[in-house]
Amino acid sequence: MSAIDHQALPEPPADLSEHSARLVHTIIAETALAGAISFARYMQMALYEPGLGYYSAGLRKFGPGGDFITAPEVSSLYSRAVANQCRQILAALHEPVILEFGAGSGRMAADLLTHLAGLRSLPRNYLIMETSADLRQRQQQRLSEALPDYYPNIIWLDTLPEEPLDAVIVANEVLDALPVHRVTLKDGIVHEQMVSISDGSLAFAGRELSSTLNEYCRLHDVINCDCDDGYTTELHTGYAPWLGSLSALLRRGVILLVDYGYTGAEYYSPERRAGTLLCHYRHRVHDDPFWYPGLQDITSSVNFSAVNTIAQQCGLDLLGYTTQAGFLLGSGLDQLYAEQVCNDDIDRYRLNQEVRTLTMPDAMGERFQVMALGRGMDLPLQGFSFTDLSHRL
Ligand SMILES: C[S@@+](CC[C@H](N)C(=O)[O-])C[C@H]1O[C@@H](n2cnc3c(N)ncnc32)[C@H](O)[C@@H]1O
């Protein structure tokens, strides 16, 4: 949907609308005090406000009964292919750990660790950094059942360790959930879209760009001279602090980022006039971030060129960039598929559908990208052996 058609969205039940109203009340109180808040602050509250935000409250988000489906939820083949890549990296490190950011339902951790256990390649520890208390509880439940023997080695972190680590750091669909600023072109000048109160409701209101956002636009070539008035897009100011903290943590190892996104030139192309901000509710996609805050996911695509520029500034090396399909094939998806035992035609059909969803260009295969950043690693990573598109960044 490009313009929101509220009729096409299922009306939430009364208890959930009340939940959203409580969050709106909190956001409005802060906005009234400040006069206006940035869209990044609004997104932060809508997704992560303790007890009320989309990821903080106990709503079902993942899978068919939730709002969206991620690759680890599509098929365990996905996490097993990622595990193959992890195994190659782990073998080159000294007493390594895996650190997963934003572990969602815990499905990827469960499948990845089960596969590594089968290959006798489990890391010393599996660390999980999860902002949502509710999701952390679900992850603990799932992993204690799936891996009872290894479970004591799984550690949930409140803050990142101070001592540098040899590690594989994995973040699947985490960057798209980081709050973004919104900007729009008006009378040839880039303005920030703030969130203010209009007639008692939350609404966008423009203001002059701060020097920090101006500098971000300059550095990442945002809104060039070919863009028309009304052009609207996002600025990912959350990448720098996040990558900076990972870089400080990584002595040797690799950061694997998987997400939907583009190169900078694709992201800020003059044709992408409305940016990439999208909201997900019950498998419907629309573009109104003010629709029932707290009940829907709000995301933006990833600008992988910006991630790369910032990573270089942090002293990290780019080790590979490719499509999800390319990465999975390089990581042995075909062999994992061949090894999968299917009891009947229905099982085989299901498996084929899963592979299709993960790899076909019209599904997740080319919409999702994989980037590897690293330090002190000189081995060519197998996930990028099939195809490496780093030159496009
Ligand atoms: C779209 S979900 C993806 C979940 C899971 N990785 C998957 O692919 O199914 C985003 C996840 O990132 C978490 N998250 C968002 N920002 C985070 C941050 N700064 N640090 C750690 N986790 C974060 C959310 O709570 C949620 O678990």
The ligand as an SDF file (V2000), in Angstrom:
LIG
                    3D

 27 29  0  0  0  0  0  0  0  0999 V2000
   12.5630   -7.7290   13.4650 C   0  0  0  0  0  0  0  0  0  0  0  0
   13.0140   -8.4900   14.9670 S   0  0  0  0  0  0  0  0  0  0  0  0
   14.0890   -9.7610   14.3780 C   0  0  0  0  0  0  0  0  0  0  0  0
   14.1670  -10.9360   15.3130 C   0  0  0  0  0  0  0  0  0  0  0  0
   15.0560  -12.1010   14.8970 C   0  0  0  0  0  0  0  0  0  0  0  0
   16.4350  -11.6890   14.7350 N   0  0  0  0  0  0  0  0  0  0  0  0
   14.5550  -12.7520   13.6330 C   0  0  0  0  0  0  0  0  0  0  0  0
   15.1630  -12.5360   12.5830 O   0  0  0  0  0  0  0  0  0  0  0  0
   13.5390  -13.4510   13.6960 O   0  0  0  0  0  0  0  0  0  0  0  0
   14.0910   -7.3000   15.6920 C   0  0  0  0  0  0  0  0  0  0  0  0
   14.7360   -7.7670   16.9950 C   0  0  0  0  0  0  0  0  0  0  0  0
   15.7620   -6.8550   17.3750 O   0  0  0  0  0  0  0  0  0  0  0  0
   15.6180   -6.5070   18.7470 C   0  0  0  0  0  0  0  0  0  0  0  0
   16.3370   -5.2260   18.9130 N   0  0  0  0  0  0  0  0  0  0  0  0
   16.0420   -4.0410   18.3700 C   0  0  0  0  0  0  0  0  0  0  0  0
   16.9760   -3.1210   18.6800 N   0  0  0  0  0  0  0  0  0  0  0  0
   17.9200   -3.7650   19.3810 C   0  0  0  0  0  0  0  0  0  0  0  0
   19.1600   -3.3740   19.9810 C   0  0  0  0  0  0  0  0  0  0  0  0
   19.6020   -2.1170   19.9060 N   0  0  0  0  0  0  0  0  0  0  0  0
   19.8600   -4.3010   20.6410 N   0  0  0  0  0  0  0  0  0  0  0  0
   19.4260   -5.5850   20.7210 C   0  0  0  0  0  0  0  0  0  0  0  0
   18.2580   -6.0050   20.1930 N   0  0  0  0  0  0  0  0  0  0  0  0
   17.5200   -5.1140   19.5290 C   0  0  0  0  0  0  0  0  0  0  0  0
   14.1080   -6.5680   18.9460 C   0  0  0  0  0  0  0  0  0  0  0  0
   13.7020   -6.6190   20.2810 O   0  0  0  0  0  0  0  0  0  0  0  0
   13.7930   -7.8690   18.1780 C   0  0  0  0  0  0  0  0  0  0  0  0
   14.1150   -9.0170   18.9120 O   0  0  0  0  0  0  0  0  0  0  0  0
  1  2  1  0
  2  3  1  0
  2 10  1  0
  3  4  1  0
  4  5  1  0
  5  6  1  0
  5  7  1  0
  7  8  2  0
  7  9  1  0
 10 11  1  0
 11 12  1  0
 11 26  1  0
 12 13  1  0
 13 14  1  0
 13 24  1  0
 14 15  1  0
 14 23  1  0
 15 16  2  0
 16 17  1  0
 17 18  1  0
 17 23  2  0
 18 19  1  0
 18 20  2  0
 20 21  1  0
 21 22  2  0
 22 23  1  0
 24 25  1  0
 24 26  1  0
 26 27  1  0
M  CHG  2   2   1   9  -1
M  END
$$$$
